[in-house]
Structures are given as structure tokens and as C-alpha cells.
Amino acid sequence: MATVSAGQLTPTFPPEAGRVVDLARKDLAQRLGKDQAAITVARVEKVDWSDTSLGCPQPGMMYAQVITPGYRIYLSADNVSYEYHSDKARVVFCPAKK
């Protein structure tokens, strides 16, 4: 869902997602060497992940097999999209699979 604000689409998301969205924006800004203001939020979706890997399992790691509520966060910088997955407290950068 999005709302129109000052001529641009601004995504809306549950207030409780604000903390993890901020963490994702901060992480992406650091990865790209940009100011956090250059990172825009494109979309946030509520998700129940099937385990604690948050949909981004790393080779050689083991994850608790428990339903983990969180969010799929889509960010944008310089017309490039980036995806983060979260639970209620942490975020994981999820690069596109090749």
C-alpha cells in the first residue's frame, strides 16, 4: 500500500516495522557508502518466515525451525532495488540469487 506525499509515492507500513526498516536503511547506506537520506523505502510486507534464517539461509548454518514473524523490506538507491528480510529485531541483507 502507498500514499501520495509531495508528488511522490511513499509506502506505508505498520509502525512496529519502523525499527527494522531503519536498521535496513542504515545497513544499506553503510554498504553503499551513502548518506541514509539517499536510501528510499519502496515497499514493506509483513511475512511469517518458516525458520530463523528469515528466508536467506547461509551455507553451513543451522536455523531453528520455528515460524518467525517479520517483514520483507524493499529499498532503493540510485534506481537499484535491494531486499532485506527481518524478524521483529534484526535485519538480513538478501542479495538477488544468481
N, CA and C of each residue as an Amber inpcrd file, in Angstrom:
protein
   294
   0.8530000  -1.1680000   0.0000000   0.0000000   0.0000000   0.0000000
   0.9020000   1.2360000   0.0000000   0.4750000   2.2880000  -0.6790000
   1.2640000   3.5180000  -0.7230000   0.3250000   4.7090000  -0.6390000
   0.8490000   5.7900000  -0.1650000   0.0900000   7.0330000  -0.1210000
   0.8710000   8.0900000  -0.8910000   0.1660000   9.0680000  -1.4110000
   0.8270000  10.1300000  -2.1630000   1.2370000  11.2330000  -1.2060000
   2.5030000  11.6240000  -1.3010000   3.0400000  12.6590000  -0.4280000
   3.9910000  13.5330000  -1.2330000   3.6900000  14.7950000  -1.3270000
   4.5400000  15.7650000  -2.0300000   4.8950000  15.2950000  -3.4390000
   3.9150000  14.7110000  -4.1440000   4.1330000  14.3100000  -5.5260000
   4.8760000  12.9950000  -5.6930000   5.2150000  12.3110000  -4.6090000
   5.9100000  11.0420000  -4.7020000   5.1090000   9.9810000  -3.9650000
   5.2850000   8.7280000  -4.3820000   4.6630000   7.6360000  -3.6500000
   5.5030000   7.3470000  -2.4140000   4.8640000   7.3120000  -1.2730000
   5.5360000   6.9980000  -0.0230000   4.8650000   5.7760000   0.5600000
   5.6260000   4.6830000   0.7290000   4.9880000   3.4810000   1.2560000
   4.5650000   3.6610000   2.7020000   3.4780000   3.0170000   3.0410000
   3.0580000   2.9900000   4.4340000   3.3010000   1.5820000   4.9440000
   3.6120000   1.4690000   6.2200000   3.8390000   0.1670000   6.8180000
   3.5040000   0.2570000   8.2930000   3.2960000  -0.8920000   8.9200000
   2.9210000  -0.8720000  10.3340000   3.9770000  -0.1390000  11.1640000
   3.5520000   0.6540000  12.1240000   4.5120000   1.3970000  12.9530000
   5.5460000   0.4990000  13.6220000   5.1540000  -0.7310000  13.9770000
   6.1000000  -1.6300000  14.6390000   7.2330000  -2.0720000  13.7090000
   7.0870000  -1.8600000  12.4060000   8.1490000  -2.1960000  11.4560000
   9.1810000  -1.0770000  11.3470000   8.8880000   0.0730000  11.9000000
   9.7760000   1.2230000  11.7620000  11.1930000   0.9700000  12.2050000
  11.3740000   0.2470000  13.3100000  12.7200000  -0.0130000  13.8340000
  13.5450000  -0.8390000  12.8490000  12.9710000  -1.9340000  12.3140000
  13.7440000  -2.7750000  11.3940000  13.9260000  -2.0960000  10.0370000
  12.9780000  -1.2880000   9.6140000  13.1550000  -0.5210000   8.3760000
  14.3300000   0.4450000   8.5420000  14.4100000   1.1020000   9.6810000
  15.5440000   1.9990000   9.9460000  16.8730000   1.2420000   9.9630000
  16.8780000   0.0440000  10.5640000  18.0980000  -0.7720000  10.5790000
  18.5210000  -1.1540000   9.1600000  17.5520000  -1.5180000   8.3230000
  17.8550000  -1.8860000   6.9330000  18.4070000  -0.6890000   6.1680000
  17.7880000   0.4780000   6.3240000  18.2710000   1.6850000   5.6370000
  19.6940000   2.0280000   6.0790000  19.9540000   1.9270000   7.3700000
  21.2860000   2.2200000   7.8910000  22.3120000   1.2410000   7.3160000
  21.9670000  -0.0500000   7.3010000  22.8830000  -1.0560000   6.7720000
  23.1800000  -0.8080000   5.2930000  22.1430000  -0.5460000   4.5030000
  22.3550000  -0.3250000   3.0750000  23.1780000   0.9350000   2.8300000
  22.9220000   1.9790000   3.5790000  23.7090000   3.2070000   3.4310000
  25.1860000   2.9170000   3.6910000  25.4860000   2.1270000   4.7130000
  26.8790000   1.7740000   5.0090000  27.4690000   0.9220000   3.9010000
  26.7160000  -0.0500000   3.4060000  27.2050000  -0.9150000   2.3150000
  27.5490000  -0.1120000   1.0660000  26.7210000   0.8860000   0.7750000
  26.8940000   1.6740000  -0.4440000  27.7690000   2.9030000  -0.2430000
  28.0960000   3.2200000   1.0020000  28.8820000   4.4210000   1.2830000
  28.0970000   5.6900000   0.9990000  26.8060000   5.6370000   1.2750000
  25.9280000   6.7820000   1.0140000  25.3130000   7.2830000   2.3150000
  24.7710000   8.4840000   2.2590000  24.0120000   9.0180000   3.3800000
  22.6900000   8.2600000   3.4510000  22.2020000   8.0340000   4.6470000
  20.9480000   7.3010000   4.8330000  19.7810000   7.9880000   4.1230000
  19.8500000   9.2910000   3.9630000  18.7810000  10.0280000   3.2760000
  18.6810000   9.6390000   1.8010000  19.7370000   9.0470000   1.2400000
  19.7320000   8.6360000  -0.1690000  19.0360000   7.2930000  -0.3770000
  18.6800000   6.6340000   0.7200000  18.0290000   5.3240000   0.6520000
  16.5290000   5.5160000   0.8400000  15.7550000   5.0630000  -0.1320000
  14.3070000   5.1960000  -0.0270000  13.6580000   3.8330000   0.2150000
  12.5370000   3.8600000   0.9110000  11.7700000   2.6480000   1.1770000
  10.7410000   2.5030000   0.0570000  10.8320000   1.4100000  -0.6820000
   9.9050000   1.1840000  -1.7840000   8.6520000   0.4460000  -1.3190000
   8.8640000  -0.5800000  -0.4550000   7.7220000  -1.3830000  -0.0070000
   8.1320000  -2.1980000   1.2140000   7.1730000  -2.4480000   2.0920000
   7.3810000  -3.2960000   3.2670000   6.2060000  -4.2640000   3.3420000
   6.5070000  -5.5570000   3.4290000   5.4690000  -6.5850000   3.5040000
   5.6320000  -7.3900000   4.7910000   4.5390000  -7.6500000   5.4560000
   4.5520000  -8.4980000   6.6370000   4.6710000  -9.9480000   6.1740000
   5.5690000 -10.7160000   6.8310000   5.8390000 -12.0940000   6.4250000
   5.9930000 -12.9770000   7.6600000   5.5540000 -14.2240000   7.5640000
   5.8630000 -15.2390000   8.5610000   6.8920000 -16.1750000   7.9260000
   8.1570000 -16.0430000   8.3370000   9.2410000 -16.8630000   7.7980000
   9.1230000 -18.2760000   8.3680000   9.5400000 -19.2810000   7.6090000
   9.4180000 -20.6720000   8.0510000  10.4890000 -21.0800000   9.0550000
  11.5470000 -20.2750000   9.1700000  12.5980000 -20.5490000  10.1490000
  13.3570000 -19.2660000  10.4640000  14.3520000 -19.3590000  11.3320000
  15.0650000 -18.1500000  11.7600000  16.1080000 -17.6740000  10.7570000
  16.2100000 -18.3290000   9.5860000  17.0840000 -17.8060000   8.5260000
  16.4430000 -16.6050000   7.8470000  15.1670000 -16.3840000   8.1100000
  14.3950000 -15.2670000   7.5370000  14.3660000 -15.3140000   6.0160000
  14.4080000 -16.5280000   5.4660000  14.3370000 -16.6760000   4.0170000
  15.6510000 -16.4480000   3.3020000  16.7350000 -16.2650000   4.0420000
  18.0620000 -16.0450000   3.4540000  19.0890000 -16.9540000   4.1290000
  18.9400000 -18.2680000   3.9940000  19.8640000 -19.1680000   4.6760000
  21.2900000 -19.0410000   4.1270000  22.2410000 -19.1620000   5.0160000
  23.6520000 -19.1030000   4.6470000  24.2030000 -20.5270000   4.6610000
  25.0540000 -20.8720000   3.7020000  25.6270000 -22.2200000   3.6560000
  26.3440000 -22.5620000   4.9690000  26.1330000 -23.7800000   5.4380000
  26.8080000 -24.2530000   6.6340000  26.1810000 -23.8200000   7.9490000
  25.1440000 -23.0060000   7.8960000  24.4840000 -22.5330000   9.1150000
  23.2610000 -23.3870000   9.4010000  22.9260000 -23.5010000  10.6900000
  21.7100000 -24.1900000  11.1050000  20.7520000 -23.1580000  11.6820000
  19.4590000 -23.3630000  11.4510000  18.4550000 -22.4000000  11.8880000
  17.3240000 -23.1120000  12.6140000  16.7950000 -22.4630000  13.6360000
  15.6550000 -23.0110000  14.3610000  14.4580000 -23.0880000  13.4200000
  13.7910000 -24.2330000  13.3980000  12.6330000 -24.4550000  12.5350000
  11.3780000 -23.9990000  13.2680000  11.1950000 -22.6990000  13.3160000
  10.0680000 -22.1110000  14.0340000   9.5230000 -20.9490000  13.2010000
   8.2220000 -20.8190000  13.1320000   7.6190000 -19.6980000  12.4120000
   8.1160000 -18.4080000  13.0540000   8.6800000 -17.5290000  12.2120000
   9.2930000 -16.2960000  12.6960000   8.6400000 -15.1010000  12.0130000
   7.8040000 -14.3540000  12.7340000   7.1590000 -13.1920000  12.1230000
   8.1630000 -12.0770000  11.8500000   7.9530000 -11.3940000  10.7350000
   8.8380000 -10.2920000  10.3850000   8.3540000  -9.5680000   9.1430000
   9.3250000  -9.0350000   8.3810000   8.9940000  -8.2030000   7.2240000
   9.9600000  -8.4600000   6.0750000   9.4660000  -8.2700000   4.8520000
  10.2940000  -8.2000000   3.6510000  10.3430000  -6.7180000   3.3080000
  11.5440000  -6.1750000   3.2700000  11.7430000  -4.7330000   3.1010000
  12.4500000  -4.4870000   1.7740000  11.8230000  -3.6990000   0.9240000
  12.4200000  -3.3430000  -0.3640000  12.8940000  -1.8960000  -0.2870000
  14.1950000  -1.7010000  -0.5360000  14.7920000  -0.3710000  -0.5200000
  15.3000000  -0.0410000  -1.9030000  15.5560000   1.2320000  -2.1270000
  16.0610000   1.6800000  -3.4200000  17.1070000   2.7650000  -3.2160000
  18.1300000   2.7120000  -4.0580000  19.1560000   3.7540000  -4.0880000
  19.6840000   3.8380000  -5.5150000  19.7080000   5.0230000  -6.0700000
  20.1930000   5.2350000  -7.4410000  19.4960000   4.3110000  -8.4410000
  18.1850000   4.1610000  -8.2890000  17.3540000   3.3400000  -9.1800000
  17.7160000   1.8590000  -9.1660000  18.3410000   1.4000000  -8.1110000
  18.6380000  -0.0170000  -7.9280000  17.8670000  -0.4860000  -6.7020000
  17.2230000  -1.6600000  -6.8140000  16.4360000  -2.2030000  -5.7060000
  17.2660000  -3.1620000  -4.8600000  16.9810000  -3.1690000  -3.5620000
  17.6610000  -4.0330000  -2.6020000  16.6030000  -4.6410000  -1.6990000
  16.8500000  -5.8830000  -1.2700000  15.8710000  -6.5760000  -0.4370000
  16.4910000  -6.9740000   0.8950000  15.7450000  -6.6960000   1.9550000
  16.1170000  -7.1010000   3.3110000  14.9800000  -7.9230000   3.8750000
  15.3310000  -8.8760000   4.7350000  14.3380000  -9.6500000   5.4670000
  14.5830000  -9.3870000   6.9440000  13.5110000  -9.4300000   7.7360000
  13.6670000  -9.1480000   9.1610000  12.7850000 -10.0390000  10.0050000
  13.1490000 -10.1230000  11.2940000  12.2050000 -10.5820000  12.2890000
  11.7660000  -9.3050000  12.9860000  11.4210000  -9.3460000  14.2280000
  10.9710000  -8.1260000  14.9080000  12.1340000  -7.2700000  15.4230000
  13.3820000  -7.7960000  15.3680000  14.5080000  -7.0640000  15.9560000
  15.7450000  -6.9560000  15.0800000  15.8870000  -7.8160000  14.0700000
  17.1120000  -7.7940000  13.2620000  16.7670000  -7.8590000  11.7780000
  17.7360000  -7.4360000  10.9670000  17.5530000  -7.4720000   9.5190000
  18.6830000  -8.2720000   8.8890000  18.3650000  -8.8530000   7.7350000
  19.3400000  -9.6260000   6.9540000  19.2840000  -9.1070000   5.5270000
  20.4360000  -8.7310000   4.9850000  20.5210000  -8.3420000   3.5830000
  20.3640000  -9.5960000   2.7500000  19.4760000  -9.5750000   1.7870000
  19.1740000 -10.7340000   0.9650000  19.4760000 -10.4070000  -0.4990000
  20.7190000 -10.5900000  -0.9200000  21.0440000 -10.2600000  -2.3150000
  20.2940000 -11.1610000  -3.2800000  20.0880000 -10.6630000  -4.4810000
  19.3690000 -11.4390000  -5.5060000  20.1420000 -12.7200000  -5.7870000
  19.4040000 -13.8170000  -5.8930000  20.0360000 -15.1060000  -6.2040000
  20.3830000 -15.1560000  -7.6810000  21.5600000 -15.6930000  -7.9710000
  22.0030000 -15.7750000  -9.3750000  21.9030000 -17.1860000  -9.8830000
